[in-house]
Amino acid sequence: MKVAVLDITGKDTGRKVELSKDVFGIEPNNHAIYLDVKQYLANQRQGTHKAKERAEITGSTRKIKKQKGTGTARAGSIKSGVFRGGGRMFGPRPRSYSFKLNKNLKRLARKSALSIQAKDNNLVVIEDFNFDTPKTKNFVNVLKALELDTKKALFVLGESNKNVYLSSRNLKGSKVVNSSELNTYGVLNANKVVISESSLEGIKSNLSK
C-alpha cells in the first residue's frame, strides 16, 4: 500500500512510501480493540471515591430504643444506614480499575486500529518537520494547510520534539505523540492520523515484535 508524502504546506512532494501490510493492512480484530480501549479508559480512572460506612460515622453507640413493644422494626444503632446521617451501606471504596492485557493482544489492537484508519483513507504521511521556537500559530498553520483545523488530528512523530509538542498543547482537537506512545483509543478517536516519515519504521518495529 503506497501513500503520497506531503509537506507541511499540504503539497505533494512527489514521493511515495510503502505502508507495511502487517501493520496497516490486516483484518481488524474488533474484540482486541474493545479490550485495549476498555483498559485505556479504565486506567484514566483515579479510583479515589470513598463514602463513610457505619463504622466510620461519629455518633452514640447506645441502643436507641427497646427491642420489643414499639410496633416498629428493631434498631440498635443511630449510625445504621437506614437512618438519616448514618453510614452508607456498601459504599464505594478506593480501588484500582486497571487490569492486565498481554502484549500480543495490545499489538493486535493497535494494528487493527491503524488498518481501519488506513482503509477509511484517514492516514496522512508528511515530511519530518520542526519549529525554531514553540508557537501555537505555527502549528495552527500546519493544521490549516492540511485542512485539519476543524477536525481531531493525531500527529505521530519519530522521536520526541519539544517545540512541536509545546506548539500543539493548547489546541483541544490536536494531539502529538511519539511512535512508541501510540494507543488504540488515540488512533480511533482521531478523524485523521498524521504520520511523519521517520515514525513509520518505529511503528513497524514496535508492532511487529
C-alpha positions, 0 to 999 in steps of 0.5 A: 500500500503506497501513500503520497508524502506531503509537506507541511504546506499540504503539497505533494512532494512527489514521493511515495512510501510503502505502508507495511501490510502487517501493520496497516493492512490486516483484518481488524480484530474488533474484540482486541480493540474493545479490550485495549480501549476498555483498559485505556479508559479504565486506567484514566480512572483515579479510583479515589471515591470513598463514602463513610460506612457505619463504622466510620460515622461519629455518633452514640453507640447506645441502643436507641430504643427497646427491642420489643413493644414499639410496633416498629422494626428493631434498631440498635444503632443511630449510625445504621444506614437506614437512618438519616446521617448514618453510614452508607451501606456498601459504599464505594471504596478506593480501588484500582480499575486497571487490569492486565492485557498481554502484549500480543493482544495490545499489538493486535489492537493497535494494528487493527486500529491503524488498518481501519484508519488506513482503509477509511483513507484517514492516514496522512504521511508528511515530511519530518518537520520542526519549529525554531521556537514553540508557537501555537500559530505555527502549528495552527498553520500546519493544521490549516494547510492540511485542512485539519483545523476543524477536525481531531488530528493525531500527529505521530512523530519519530522521536520526541520534539519539544517545540512541536509538542509545546506548539500543539498543547493548547489546541483541544482537537490536536494531539502529538505523540511519539511512535512508541506512545501510540494507543488504540483509543488515540488512533480511533478517536482521531478523524485523521492520523498524521504520520511523519516519515521517520515514525513509520519504521518505529511503528513497524518495529514496535508492532511487529515484535 
